[in-house]
């Protein structure tokens, strides 16, 4: 009997193993973790990056706060303070403190900010999307001295407050609600309405569509340093024509969605800036000259005191930028600096003040390179700080005590980004702070004292790592996010490292490029090549940095037998000097597509493994336009193209972007015509797929419809996919990205067969 029991036990054990363990191992055998699939990339979170932040530096040296999941039973998030010097941490606001009386769970913190004295915390939650970003929601303030939790807005409807911020003394909060400005006293709960004219056409404290999209302006007001005044933008959209989007699927009858959108050559909003007392009263408007509908005010801030505003006043052609000081009591203005360019002017995003407001920093390309200058308050003295044949990409901060300027640049390699510093008042050469052995792209969130920074590093093949560093020695103090699991998964994939190189297209012009090859690449065989393009003045594609799902999709295609390449033509915003960037003025789409075609021909001649009969191209937005220009203008080169959300006619795009690079339509009729892909649609010979979201408020679906008519007119066969109500990013709705990239992959495999020959 004992022996029988052992047999029965053994058989039972085998059954258990077969049921629970064998399927696990079998599944592992079937799933090749070295190969990518569309589902792994877009249908799961397998390759998601770790999250870090939002992290906020505090005034106290070496201290910062982070949001961390609470270990308490109620869950939520704790606000945790760290001391970088002694690695001590403490919970400064627990999730238990963030449970309103009307709720049973803590507030979900989407963003937060501290009062200057660190005694109050402002919390943003319950957000709603406004155009691209979630900028409307609810705001709460918690007082750390008495732990009172207060919702702002009084009787305002939920999710209607925008851009709330503390006054300098922390006793008040200002915000926008229904296109008007308000100030709320945190002690008395009194709410003062500063503006009352907000309406369908008047916008106070925030912006219209085109200012938000092209100048990246969302938050449109600022407290004075003494907390007594608020400066703000006002937009008057009267006369701005509506473009109508149509929602056909969310109800029985279609819904019309009007978007106030100024297309190239059309009427703009009128813009002005003013100052109002935080206790209420009449707004003092600044007396900037010129038609407010044909000039822009892209930047504004207090001028290192509470009496004056400094702002940039840009003409409609965007080739003259006047820096003005405005008197906050009278509205009188004085031009202290004028920047002029034969092409266009890049707006200076942030101005830094030194020596109690005696000097400010300015960025200019006046000597052929983007450099930082020190300008006296009167504008009479201008001194170059950064010297040499290289571009300053952006300024990160100024050490006023040590008198150092910290900035990002890459003098030797336009595809990478590094941290430098240079003395402001000495003629010493710039000093690179990023270690030499860390090739790739580096971002920094520097502390107010400029002695520490959150440092994010990535490269083309490697996901980002975030660490805490000490400046200026760039010493690592702590790893904050290492993406260890993601990096391990990426390294298991079958792949070769990307190759960066330059393409000689003649006349001394060499373009930056990269190449991804199949893991089993054989140089004696020929492969199809898919070119990923953008090519507009807004962005580069040839960058040595991690690009997440796009990199993974390209890598998947290489595993299936494609070579993927990308080339940055002239006119892209690479740090290669003013002339490189601006030589395409008034000929967007013309010179750029010519550079791309010449690059492909050069690659075919110099790289025998490229199959000239299997050349493909794809891009999104401006890259979609470039794809169409390539397919239509150079049909003998490109056999297959995929254009996602393309601008097909330059007249269909907005004033600020299109006029900046092309001039006004009436003054450059030939350029607008020849730069628009639709003009050459009759030349299509290869395979073309056009993809567009019908709810795209940026590049309207109108573009694809107009192109469709033109292709039909010339009896040109092509493929098209519309995504109902999706915006420019085509991501809304379940499985949208999975479906989209599945479609792109199938189209490629059918029309540009993979594999070597």
Secondary structure in CASP SS format (residue, H / E / C, confidence):
PFRMAT SS
TARGET T0000
AUTHOR 0000-0000-0000
METHOD secondary structure of the structure
MODEL  1
X C 1.00
X H 1.00
X H 1.00
X H 1.00
X H 1.00
X H 1.00
X H 1.00
X H 1.00
X H 1.00
X H 1.00
X H 1.00
X H 1.00
X H 1.00
X H 1.00
X H 1.00
X H 1.00
X H 1.00
X H 1.00
X H 1.00
X H 1.00
X H 1.00
X H 1.00
X H 1.00
X H 1.00
X H 1.00
X H 1.00
X H 1.00
X H 1.00
X H 1.00
X H 1.00
X C 1.00
X C 1.00
X C 1.00
X C 1.00
X C 1.00
X C 1.00
X C 1.00
X H 1.00
X H 1.00
X H 1.00
X H 1.00
X H 1.00
X C 1.00
X C 1.00
X C 1.00
X C 1.00
X C 1.00
X C 1.00
X C 1.00
X C 1.00
X C 1.00
X C 1.00
X C 1.00
X C 1.00
X C 1.00
X E 1.00
X E 1.00
X C 1.00
X C 1.00
X C 1.00
X C 1.00
X C 1.00
X E 1.00
X E 1.00
X E 1.00
X E 1.00
X E 1.00
X E 1.00
X E 1.00
X C 1.00
X C 1.00
X C 1.00
X C 1.00
X C 1.00
X C 1.00
X C 1.00
X E 1.00
X E 1.00
X E 1.00
X E 1.00
X E 1.00
X E 1.00
X E 1.00
X C 1.00
X C 1.00
X C 1.00
X C 1.00
X C 1.00
X E 1.00
X E 1.00
X E 1.00
X E 1.00
X E 1.00
X C 1.00
X H 1.00
X H 1.00
X H 1.00
X H 1.00
X C 1.00
X C 1.00
X C 1.00
X C 1.00
X C 1.00
X C 1.00
X C 1.00
X C 1.00
X C 1.00
X C 1.00
X C 1.00
X C 1.00
X E 1.00
X E 1.00
X E 1.00
X E 1.00
X C 1.00
X C 1.00
X C 1.00
X C 1.00
X C 1.00
X E 1.00
X E 1.00
X E 1.00
X E 1.00
X E 1.00
X E 1.00
X E 1.00
X E 1.00
X E 1.00
X E 1.00
X E 1.00
X C 1.00
X C 1.00
X E 1.00
X E 1.00
X E 1.00
X E 1.00
X E 1.00
X E 1.00
X E 1.00
X E 1.00
X E 1.00
X E 1.00
X E 1.00
X C 1.00
X C 1.00
X C 1.00
X C 1.00
X C 1.00
X E 1.00
X E 1.00
X E 1.00
X C 1.00
X C 1.00
X C 1.00
X C 1.00
X C 1.00
X C 1.00
X C 1.00
X C 1.00
X C 1.00
X E 1.00
X E 1.00
X E 1.00
X E 1.00
X E 1.00
X E 1.00
X C 1.00
X C 1.00
X C 1.00
X C 1.00
X C 1.00
X E 1.00
X E 1.00
X E 1.00
X E 1.00
X E 1.00
X E 1.00
X C 1.00
X C 1.00
X E 1.00
X E 1.00
X E 1.00
X E 1.00
X E 1.00
X E 1.00
X C 1.00
X C 1.00
X C 1.00
X C 1.00
X C 1.00
X E 1.00
X E 1.00
X E 1.00
X C 1.00
X C 1.00
X C 1.00
X C 1.00
X C 1.00
X C 1.00
X C 1.00
X C 1.00
X E 1.00
X E 1.00
X E 1.00
X C 1.00
X C 1.00
X C 1.00
X C 1.00
X H 1.00
X H 1.00
X H 1.00
X H 1.00
X H 1.00
X H 1.00
X H 1.00
X C 1.00
X C 1.00
X C 1.00
X C 1.00
X C 1.00
X E 1.00
X E 1.00
X E 1.00
X C 1.00
X C 1.00
X C 1.00
X C 1.00
X C 1.00
X E 1.00
X E 1.00
X E 1.00
X E 1.00
X E 1.00
X E 1.00
X E 1.00
X E 1.00
X C 1.00
X C 1.00
X C 1.00
X C 1.00
X C 1.00
X E 1.00
X E 1.00
X E 1.00
X E 1.00
X E 1.00
X E 1.00
X C 1.00
X C 1.00
X C 1.00
X C 1.00
X C 1.00
X C 1.00
X C 1.00
X E 1.00
X E 1.00
X E 1.00
X E 1.00
X E 1.00
X E 1.00
X C 1.00
X C 1.00
X E 1.00
X C 1.00
X C 1.00
X C 1.00
X C 1.00
X C 1.00
X C 1.00
X E 1.00
X E 1.00
X E 1.00
X E 1.00
X E 1.00
X E 1.00
X E 1.00
X E 1.00
X C 1.00
X C 1.00
X C 1.00
X C 1.00
X C 1.00
X C 1.00
X E 1.00
X E 1.00
X C 1.00
X C 1.00
X C 1.00
X C 1.00
X C 1.00
X C 1.00
X C 1.00
X C 1.00
X C 1.00
X E 1.00
X E 1.00
X E 1.00
X E 1.00
X E 1.00
X E 1.00
X E 1.00
X E 1.00
X C 1.00
X C 1.00
X C 1.00
X C 1.00
X C 1.00
X E 1.00
X E 1.00
X E 1.00
X E 1.00
X E 1.00
X E 1.00
X E 1.00
X E 1.00
X C 1.00
X C 1.00
X C 1.00
X C 1.00
X E 1.00
X E 1.00
X E 1.00
X E 1.00
X E 1.00
X E 1.00
X E 1.00
X E 1.00
X C 1.00
X C 1.00
X C 1.00
X C 1.00
X C 1.00
X E 1.00
X E 1.00
X E 1.00
X E 1.00
X E 1.00
X E 1.00
X E 1.00
X E 1.00
X C 1.00
X C 1.00
X C 1.00
X C 1.00
X C 1.00
X C 1.00
X C 1.00
X C 1.00
X C 1.00
X C 1.00
X C 1.00
X C 1.00
X E 1.00
X E 1.00
X C 1.00
X C 1.00
X C 1.00
X C 1.00
X E 1.00
X E 1.00
X E 1.00
X E 1.00
X E 1.00
X E 1.00
X C 1.00
X C 1.00
X C 1.00
X C 1.00
X C 1.00
X C 1.00
X E 1.00
X E 1.00
X E 1.00
X E 1.00
X E 1.00
X E 1.00
X C 1.00
X C 1.00
X C 1.00
X C 1.00
X C 1.00
X E 1.00
X E 1.00
X E 1.00
X C 1.00
X C 1.00
X C 1.00
X C 1.00
X C 1.00
X C 1.00
X C 1.00
X E 1.00
X E 1.00
X E 1.00
X E 1.00
X E 1.00
X E 1.00
X E 1.00
X E 1.00
X C 1.00
X C 1.00
X C 1.00
X C 1.00
X E 1.00
X E 1.00
X E 1.00
X E 1.00
X E 1.00
X E 1.00
X C 1.00
X C 1.00
X C 1.00
X C 1.00
X C 1.00
X C 1.00
X C 1.00
X E 1.00
X E 1.00
X E 1.00
X E 1.00
X E 1.00
X E 1.00
X E 1.00
X C 1.00
X C 1.00
X C 1.00
X C 1.00
X C 1.00
X C 1.00
X C 1.00
X E 1.00
X E 1.00
X C 1.00
X C 1.00
X C 1.00
X C 1.00
X C 1.00
X C 1.00
X C 1.00
X C 1.00
X E 1.00
X E 1.00
X E 1.00
X E 1.00
X E 1.00
X E 1.00
X C 1.00
X C 1.00
X C 1.00
X C 1.00
X C 1.00
X E 1.00
X E 1.00
X E 1.00
X E 1.00
X E 1.00
X E 1.00
X E 1.00
X E 1.00
X C 1.00
X C 1.00
X E 1.00
X E 1.00
X E 1.00
X E 1.00
X E 1.00
X E 1.00
X E 1.00
X E 1.00
X E 1.00
X C 1.00
X C 1.00
X C 1.00
X C 1.00
X E 1.00
X E 1.00
X E 1.00
X E 1.00
X E 1.00
X E 1.00
X E 1.00
X C 1.00
X C 1.00
X H 1.00
X H 1.00
X H 1.00
X H 1.00
X H 1.00
X H 1.00
X H 1.00
X H 1.00
X H 1.00
X C 1.00
X C 1.00
X C 1.00
X C 1.00
X C 1.00
X C 1.00
X E 1.00
X E 1.00
X E 1.00
X E 1.00
X E 1.00
X E 1.00
X C 1.00
X C 1.00
X C 1.00
X C 1.00
X C 1.00
X E 1.00
X E 1.00
X E 1.00
X E 1.00
X E 1.00
X E 1.00
X E 1.00
X C 1.00
X C 1.00
X C 1.00
X C 1.00
X C 1.00
X C 1.00
X C 1.00
X C 1.00
X C 1.00
X C 1.00
X E 1.00
X E 1.00
X E 1.00
X E 1.00
X E 1.00
X E 1.00
X E 1.00
X C 1.00
X C 1.00
X C 1.00
X C 1.00
X C 1.00
X C 1.00
X C 1.00
X C 1.00
X C 1.00
X C 1.00
X C 1.00
X C 1.00
X C 1.00
X C 1.00
X H 1.00
X H 1.00
X H 1.00
X H 1.00
X H 1.00
X H 1.00
X H 1.00
X H 1.00
X H 1.00
X H 1.00
X H 1.00
X H 1.00
X C 1.00
X C 1.00
X E 1.00
X E 1.00
X E 1.00
X E 1.00
X E 1.00
X E 1.00
X E 1.00
X C 1.00
X C 1.00
X C 1.00
X C 1.00
X C 1.00
X C 1.00
X C 1.00
X C 1.00
X C 1.00
X H 1.00
X H 1.00
X H 1.00
X H 1.00
X H 1.00
X C 1.00
X C 1.00
X C 1.00
X C 1.00
X C 1.00
X C 1.00
X C 1.00
X C 1.00
X H 1.00
X H 1.00
X H 1.00
X H 1.00
X H 1.00
X H 1.00
X H 1.00
X H 1.00
X H 1.00
X H 1.00
X H 1.00
X H 1.00
X H 1.00
X H 1.00
X H 1.00
X H 1.00
X C 1.00
X C 1.00
X C 1.00
X E 1.00
X E 1.00
X E 1.00
X E 1.00
X E 1.00
X E 1.00
X E 1.00
X E 1.00
X E 1.00
X E 1.00
X E 1.00
X C 1.00
X H 1.00
X H 1.00
X H 1.00
X H 1.00
X H 1.00
X H 1.00
X H 1.00
X H 1.00
X H 1.00
X H 1.00
X H 1.00
X H 1.00
X C 1.00
X C 1.00
X C 1.00
X C 1.00
X C 1.00
X C 1.00
X E 1.00
X E 1.00
X E 1.00
X E 1.00
X E 1.00
X C 1.00
X C 1.00
X C 1.00
X C 1.00
X C 1.00
X H 1.00
X H 1.00
X H 1.00
X C 1.00
X E 1.00
X H 1.00
X H 1.00
X H 1.00
X H 1.00
X H 1.00
X H 1.00
X H 1.00
X H 1.00
X C 1.00
X C 1.00
X H 1.00
X H 1.00
X H 1.00
X C 1.00
X H 1.00
X H 1.00
X H 1.00
X H 1.00
X H 1.00
X H 1.00
X H 1.00
X C 1.00
X H 1.00
X H 1.00
X H 1.00
X H 1.00
X H 1.00
X H 1.00
X H 1.00
X C 1.00
X C 1.00
X C 1.00
X E 1.00
X E 1.00
X E 1.00
X E 1.00
X E 1.00
X E 1.00
X E 1.00
X C 1.00
X C 1.00
X C 1.00
X C 1.00
X C 1.00
X C 1.00
X C 1.00
X C 1.00
X H 1.00
X H 1.00
X H 1.00
X H 1.00
X H 1.00
X H 1.00
X H 1.00
X H 1.00
X H 1.00
X H 1.00
X H 1.00
X H 1.00
X C 1.00
X C 1.00
X C 1.00
X C 1.00
X C 1.00
X E 1.00
X E 1.00
X E 1.00
X E 1.00
X E 1.00
X C 1.00
X C 1.00
X C 1.00
X C 1.00
X C 1.00
X C 1.00
X C 1.00
X C 1.00
X C 1.00
X C 1.00
X C 1.00
X C 1.00
X H 1.00
X H 1.00
X H 1.00
X H 1.00
X H 1.00
X H 1.00
X H 1.00
X H 1.00
X H 1.00
X H 1.00
X H 1.00
X H 1.00
X H 1.00
X H 1.00
X H 1.00
X H 1.00
X C 1.00
X C 1.00
X C 1.00
X C 1.00
X C 1.00
X C 1.00
END
